[in-house]
Amino acid sequence: MNAPLDIAAIQSQFPILQREVEGRRIVYLDNAATSQTPQRVVDAITDAYTHYKANVHRGVHTLSVEATEHMELTRRRVAAYINAPGSDCIVFTRGTTEAINLVASSYGALLSDGDEVIVTQMEHHANIVPWQLLSHRKAISIKVAPLHPDGTLDLAALERLFTPATRLVAVAHVSNVLGTVNPVKAIADMAHRHGARILIDGAQAVAHQAVDVTDIDADFYAFSAHKMYGPTGVGVLYAKRELLEAMPPYQGGGEMIGHVRLDGGTTWADVPYKFEAGTPDFIDIAAFSSALDFIGEVGIDRIERHGRELGAYAAELLSRIDGLTIYGTAEAKAPVIAFNVAGAHHYDVGMLLDRLGVAVRTGHHCAQPLMDYYGIEGTIRASFAIYNTRDDADALAAALTRILPLLRH
Ligand SMILES: Cc1ncc(COP(=O)(O)O)c(C=O)c1O
């Protein structure tokens, strides 16, 4: 798709972007935390509550059948979006966090004392703490792949961490702080050559670029709908079917069983239902389809190009500000810019930016080991989505230029 983007038409689908904060039209630059949701997704939620709210899979009645069809349609759409071999490889969770906890718990149950898991220095806590919890249950050691100062992974050092005991590498596709796009296909190949599996945290990738789990040869791939223009409360775990079949259930309850017997001989449902205990968030799952429609209409290639260009433009603009340091300067970054300004605390900068209508994130971004690596407590983070423009980057730079003299007094 090469037609130029009509950003005004895209923006008009997001009524929240008209909101004013402190008397100014909001400049929303906290998309890495959660993106905004187009009206069609909100309408899809309302439509489900209005017309077909009924519990899925359980009933034979019309509403239940319709609710189930909507949920299963989304499963097929998600599988197609990431080029999974089938929709039975798609498990719905509450988010990326729950998807990774599921793997750490269920795949973790297949690991033995002495096994090793590799994470990286740039991981979100969601891709560190579940492995640490596993290491409290079993004698599993966690190794950490180091970074280069520009915020890219040291791939040679990563490769040296593998031993015959390495079972899994857990790595972000895109860093939520640095914006670095990791070469996950090469890392998957490396893991497989060493007889290990790979879990890719795709939370920051799926909204910005095409993802093909088959081409990557990912064993596990996790992401959240709310970061890709979808509703909250919905996450996805893609896993190879043979892994899902080998793994024990994560939680027990309704819907995930074959037959429950009080003598302990309970059997499990087929995958993926074995991993979906209880009533899922079927309404938000159904509405997630509309977010995929939105992305499909705009075109993920155009979204990627827009993000790369806008991110590069904003980084160039910010780097002209005296005393400003950007963390993560890899080539072809996702549009996420974490920075600090000498003499100003990140929190104060964020507060004052809000007074000028600019919404950014401040703090450690759930990546404290990464903050430790750079010797900082936190950063300001501006992250961009398809509805952001150069005007938004200009507004951020102008607001910084206004507030920094006040903070540096
Ligand atoms: C890289 C990364 N992984 C995991 C998560 C956790 O996602 P969620 O809170 O939707 O489970 C986030 C959220 O910020 C993230 O950026």
The ligand as an SDF file (V2000), in Angstrom:
LIG
                    3D

 16 16  0  0  0  0  0  0  0  0999 V2000
    7.8480   -5.1950   26.4740 C   0  0  0  0  0  0  0  0  0  0  0  0
    6.6590   -5.3850   27.3610 C   0  0  0  0  0  0  0  0  0  0  0  0
    6.3990   -6.5920   27.8660 N   0  0  0  0  0  0  0  0  0  0  0  0
    5.3410   -6.8370   28.6460 C   0  0  0  0  0  0  0  0  0  0  0  0
    4.4680   -5.8270   28.9870 C   0  0  0  0  0  0  0  0  0  0  0  0
    3.3030   -6.1280   29.8490 C   0  0  0  0  0  0  0  0  0  0  0  0
    2.1150   -5.9960   29.1390 O   0  0  0  0  0  0  0  0  0  0  0  0
    0.7150   -6.1240   29.8800 P   0  0  0  0  0  0  0  0  0  0  0  0
    0.7700   -5.1490   31.0350 O   0  0  0  0  0  0  0  0  0  0  0  0
   -0.2860   -5.7390   28.8380 O   0  0  0  0  0  0  0  0  0  0  0  0
    0.5750   -7.5130   30.3560 O   0  0  0  0  0  0  0  0  0  0  0  0
    4.6940   -4.5450   28.5020 C   0  0  0  0  0  0  0  0  0  0  0  0
    3.8090   -3.4330   28.8980 C   0  0  0  0  0  0  0  0  0  0  0  0
    4.2120   -2.2980   29.0140 O   0  0  0  0  0  0  0  0  0  0  0  0
    5.8110   -4.3100   27.6660 C   0  0  0  0  0  0  0  0  0  0  0  0
    6.0670   -3.1060   27.1720 O   0  0  0  0  0  0  0  0  0  0  0  0
  1  2  1  0
  2  3  1  0
  2 15  2  0
  3  4  2  0
  4  5  1  0
  5  6  1  0
  5 12  2  0
  6  7  1  0
  7  8  1  0
  8  9  2  0
  8 10  1  0
  8 11  1  0
 12 13  1  0
 12 15  1  0
 13 14  2  0
 15 16  1  0
M  END
$$$$
